[in-house]
Amino acid sequence: MDLQLKGKVVLVSGGGAGIGSGIVVSLVKEGAVPIILTRSDKPEFKKELDAMGADYEFHLIDLNNTDQIKPIVDDVAKRRGGIYGVVNNAGCNDNKAIEETSWQDFEKSLHGNLTHYYELVRAALPYLIKSKGSVLNITSKTALTGQGKTSAYAAAKGAILGLTREWAAAFLQYEIRVNAIVVSECWTPLYAKWIKTFDDPEARKKVITDKIPFQHRFTTIEEIGDNTVFLLSPVSSHTTGQWVFVDGGYVHLDRALT
């Protein structure tokens, strides 16, 4: 299926690794032009994209420095002739439990996981209006299921769900679509690093995958990427305001199923 994304410029925060890299690869396969906003350089990933013949850009930015976002967006739009899409993806579960987190640290975590979502869309909005483009927010099941010991991250991810619906409503007048993908247990390098902190990593993995109803396995970054690209694309032309769960049934199915 042609997703009609060839040559379309898409901003991707946190696009250099993990879920973001899966999204970027899916965009490249459709001929889109990913503009990757990332904290650190990724030479190996760049080699992979070059081998695919990709047209892409890397912009090194700490998204906590939110004022640096708009100049990048404006420069890209000027050089590339506009912007079609935004993928808000960057973030990290920093395990800020209420028992040991001051309100100042809570707000710092919110800033690191939420504020740049707002600013990237705000900066891109004039260009999205012209292109009648699309926004896709990546969020987490923690916003809906809770997890324990991660109040700040859960709050940020819940706010992202709210912004998805708010923006979908606010941008109807511009014919801009806004959707979210809710991620549950997706295997990434960061996830693998966390698993290794347990005394028996393989046993811990099994505890988790046993609770994922469909096929008892982790979601892959490729699955998140492909679903993201479809929802972004003009082929998904009458889909907006949706929270799409790419999670093997984790949130909605009884995890006691065998």
PEBELNOR-V305773 format. One record per residue. N is the residue number from 1. RES is the residue in one small letter. OMEGA is omega in whole degrees, -180 to 180 (* if undefined). Layout:
N;RES;OMEGA  N;RES;OMEGA
This chain:
1;m;176  2;d;-179  3;l;173  4;q;-179  5;l;-176  6;k;178  7;g;-178  8;k;-176  9;v;-177  10;v;175  11;l;180  12;v;177  13;s;-177  14;g;-173  15;g;-175  16;g;-176  17;a;174  18;g;-179  19;i;180  20;g;179  21;s;176  22;g;178  23;i;-180  24;v;-180  25;v;178  26;s;177  27;l;-179  28;v;179  29;k;179  30;e;178  31;g;177  32;a;-179  33;v;180  34;p;174  35;i;-167  36;i;175  37;l;-172  38;t;-177  39;r;-175  40;s;180  41;d;-178  42;k;-175  43;p;-177  44;e;179  45;f;176  46;k;178  47;k;179  48;e;180  49;l;178  50;d;179  51;a;177  52;m;-177  53;g;-173  54;a;167  55;d;-174  56;y;173  57;e;172  58;f;174  59;h;-179  60;l;-178  61;i;167  62;d;-174  63;l;170  64;n;175  65;n;-166  66;t;-179  67;d;180  68;q;-176  69;i;-173  70;k;178  71;p;177  72;i;-179  73;v;-179  74;d;180  75;d;179  76;v;-179  77;a;-180  78;k;-177  79;r;-173  80;r;177  81;g;177  82;g;179  83;i;179  84;y;-171  85;g;174  86;v;170  87;v;175  88;n;-174  89;n;-171  90;a;177  91;g;-177  92;c;175  93;n;-173  94;d;172  95;n;178  96;k;-180  97;a;-176  98;i;-177  99;e;-173  100;e;-177  101;t;176  102;s;179  103;w;178  104;q;178  105;d;175  106;f;-180  107;e;177  108;k;178  109;s;176  110;l;-180  111;h;-177  112;g;-176  113;n;-172  114;l;-170  115;t;-178  116;h;173  117;y;-179  118;y;-173  119;e;179  120;l;177  121;v;179  122;r;-179  123;a;-177  124;a;-171  125;l;179  126;p;-179  127;y;175  128;l;178  129;i;-179  130;k;-176  131;s;-171  132;k;-170  133;g;-168  134;s;178  135;v;176  136;l;179  137;n;173  138;i;179  139;t;-169  140;s;176  141;k;180  142;t;179  143;a;-174  144;l;-177  145;t;-167  146;g;179  147;q;-175  148;g;176  149;k;177  150;t;-174  151;s;-175  152;a;-179  153;y;179  154;a;179  155;a;179  156;a;-178  157;k;173  158;g;178  159;a;179  160;i;175  161;l;179  162;g;179  163;l;178  164;t;180  165;r;-180  166;e;-180  167;w;177  168;a;179  169;a;-176  170;a;-174  171;f;176  172;l;-177  173;q;-179  174;y;-175  175;e;174  176;i;179  177;r;-180  178;v;180  179;n;178  180;a;168  181;i;179  182;v;-178  183;v;175  184;s;-178  185;e;-178  186;c;-176  187;w;179  188;t;176  189;p;179  190;l;177  191;y;179  192;a;178  193;k;179  194;w;-180  195;i;-178  196;k;178  197;t;-180  198;f;-179  199;d;179  200;d;-176  201;p;-178  202;e;177  203;a;178  204;r;177  205;k;-179  206;k;177  207;v;-178  208;i;-175  209;t;177  210;d;-179  211;k;178  212;i;-169  213;p;-173  214;f;175  215;q;177  216;h;180  217;r;176  218;f;167  219;t;178  220;t;177  221;i;178  222;e;179  223;e;176  224;i;-179  225;g;-178  226;d;178  227;n;177  228;t;-176  229;v;177  230;f;-179  231;l;176  232;l;-165  233;s;175  234;p;178  235;v;177  236;s;-164  237;s;-179  238;h;-180  239;t;177  240;t;-180  241;g;-174  242;q;169  243;w;-176  244;v;-174  245;f;177  246;v;-166  247;d;180  248;g;178  249;g;-174  250;y;-174  251;v;-168  252;h;180  253;l;179  254;d;-178  255;r;174  256;a;180  257;l;176  258;t;*
